[in-house]
Amino acid sequence: MPIGQLIRHLRLLKPWTQVQLAEQLAMFAGDPTGAPGRDAVKRWESGKVIPGRYWIGHLSRVLGAPVEQLEAEARLDRVNRRAFLGLSALAVTHGALATEMAASIAGSDPVPLARVQTTHGADIVTASMADKASTVHLRRWMLDGDVPILRVNAAGILAKLPGQGQADQVARVLAHDEEVRHLYMTAVTSRVCAVDWTTAGRIVSQPASYGHRADFLATRFAREALTPRDSGARWCSSVMLRELSPMIGRSPA
């Protein structure tokens, strides 16, 4: 439940008005002039503003809810908000291409996805448009596509579906389809390490040759291994971290 809905639900159980909740917070905080008023409570409950750690602590005591629950919902709301804002920005750049791709997927036409490897941003926007039928088509192409480009593009979109429901299937394909794995890992390496495609391919194929940059590369992959929106990138980054681990800490100062 979003943090705003949870606050409203707990407030109504008391039952309190928004004004009364604001008054209770002021009393617990011991600072009536600096406490949030009704307008602040209204913004929290509407989702326009996410309360910070300080007020979450007081909300926990006033509403009788575990602080861990409130903090977890607040963290999830912040992640969802960043994802939404990121998607909006990506749609400006990739919207036309993603719309074309989504239409071809919905029409069970694999040709556009078999031409050239799609970008991370285009995959995210396309994934946001995919319906259940499109997911079925993508899964079939990922497993049985005639060419590696089609299989990796299908995997890339499935890996970025909202909810990450295809994460396990994508991981199995990356583990067993060598051509898809190399293409996906090269794309991830190029993007997260800010290197050209040829260099990225060499890093993937011969990570030991880049021992002098192991710490830098590991830092980039460690960050990407936590991305919430791309299960394929998480898998690839974890593999690269494992490959680089014997060299971490040995880079020259």
LINKANOR-V10089 format. One line per field, one symbol per residue. psi: psi as a letter, one per 30 degrees, with the letter a starting at -180 (. if undefined). burial: 1 if it has 16 or more other ideal C-beta (glycine too) atoms within 10 Angstrom, else 0. Layout:
# LINKANOR-V10089
psi->???
burial->???
This chain:
# LINKANOR-V10089
psi->kkeeeeeeeeeffeklleeeeeeeeeeefgiefflkaeeeeeeeffgekkkleefeeeeeeefhkkeeeeeeeeeeeeeeeeeeeeeeeeeeegeeeeeeeeeeeeghjfeefgelklleeeeeeeeffkaeeeeeeeeeeeegkeleeeeeeeeeeefgkkfhfgeeeeeeeeffjeeeeeeeeeeeeeeffhlleeeeeeeeeifffgffgeeeeeeeeeeffgkfgjeeeeeeeeeeeeefeffkffkk.
burial->0011011101100001010011111100100000110001110110001110001111110110100001101100100000000010011001001100110110000101110011111111111111000110111011001001111111111111100101101110110010011111111111111010000110110010011011001101110110001111111110111011001000000
